[in-house]
Amino acid sequence: MIDWKRIDELRSQVGPDDLPGLLAEFMTEMEQGLAELSLDEPAPKIAANLHFLRGSALNIGLRQLAALCQNYEDAANRGNPPTGAPERLRASYRTAKSALLQGYATR
């Protein structure tokens, strides 16, 4: 679920003291993006929002969430965003965030 190598890369890039702030910033962006995600938008806008979310997820090592975003982005690009996608993405994010925070605390 979590790409710990990516977390280690980030730690080496920004330093251990700045990593918590960086992770918090990405999580805030993810939460805002997920809150704004709506299937009432045109498919290209939905795809663009999902692309943003996927990139943010990859930046902080949330591989499974990124893969789910990719699947939904592909569907939106085909003009068929899946019903229930926002709720499933929000649930997946909550699970990933919990795993990240728990795992980070023990590393």
Order of alpha helices (4+ residues) and beta strands (2+ residues): alpha-alpha-alpha-alpha-alpha
